[in-house]
Amino acid sequence: MARILVVEDSADLARALRTNLELEGHEVGVALDGERGLALARSSRPDLIVLDLMLPKMDGYLLLRAVRGEGLHMPVLILTARSDEAEKVRGFRWGADDYVTKPFSLIELLARVDALLRRSRQSTSAAEANDAAVRFGTIEVHPSKRLVLRQGAPVSLRPKEFDLLMALVRRDGSVAQRSELLREVWGYKPAMVSRTIDTHIVELRRKLEDDPSSPRHFLTVRKTGYRFER
């Protein structure tokens, strides 16, 4: 069982989501506006947030940015009527973990919730099992603490940026195919925005490379994927 927060301004849809998630065995809280959603995210620390973008009082992007800015790393599934790719990329850059566009299949949404929760638990367990610090260049990574330091100063990584970093680091020079990274980092193989992984790699380079335009550690393998070099 997981604690899930649904932030959705349609009372009917929020009620339907709550009912079906509770039938799956989860404990569900509901907020009908962004301000209430942020307050519940802070106080209840849910295991996952289902977040609409078009909300009264505070839109979903601002709520997402506030949650991540306060160091809350639970998975966030965005639920919205917007289908524009630029809007999706914006959501991923601000820390979303997945994106479902209305109208949606309830079965698909429940499957994605399960995948996000499963991936989150696996990440936590793996990190706790191996806390050996990883060092490359001026970077130091502490897996179980999800802590990244650059020249001793903390670096703020989004949850999926950190997961992608660890997926590459664990391969220690081996090539990671895009399909492998989608399964490993996002928990399944969805029909996602084509540049999702590329966007996250760009952010890792920006935050962790001395020269992002000429990366030393996060290398592109043409037509295949990416490779990490110490």
HELIX and SHEET records of a PDB file:
HELIX    1   1 ALA A   11  LEU A   23  1                                  13    
HELIX    2   2 GLY A   34  SER A   44  1                                  11    
HELIX    3   3 GLY A   60  GLY A   69  1                                  10    
HELIX    4   4 GLU A   85  ARG A   93  1                                   9    
HELIX    5   5 LEU A  106  ALA A  129  1                                  24    
HELIX    6   6 PRO A  159  ARG A  171  1                                  13    
HELIX    7   7 ARG A  178  TRP A  186  1                                   9    
HELIX    8   8 THR A  196  LEU A  208  1                                  13    
SHEET    1   A 5 GLU A  27  ALA A  31  0                                        
SHEET    2   A 5 ARG A   3  VAL A   7  1                                        
SHEET    3   A 5 LEU A  48  ASP A  52  1                                        
SHEET    4   A 5 VAL A  76  THR A  80  1                                        
SHEET    5   A 5 ASP A  98  THR A 101  1                                        
SHEET    1   B 4 VAL A 134  PHE A 136  0                                        
SHEET    2   B 4 ILE A 139  HIS A 142 -1                                        
SHEET    3   B 4 LEU A 147  ARG A 150 -1                                        
SHEET    4   B 4 ALA A 153  PRO A 154 -1                                        
SHEET    1   C 3 VAL A 175  GLN A 177  0                                        
SHEET    2   C 3 GLY A 225  PHE A 228 -1                                        
SHEET    3   C 3 PHE A 218  VAL A 221 -1                                        
END                                                                             
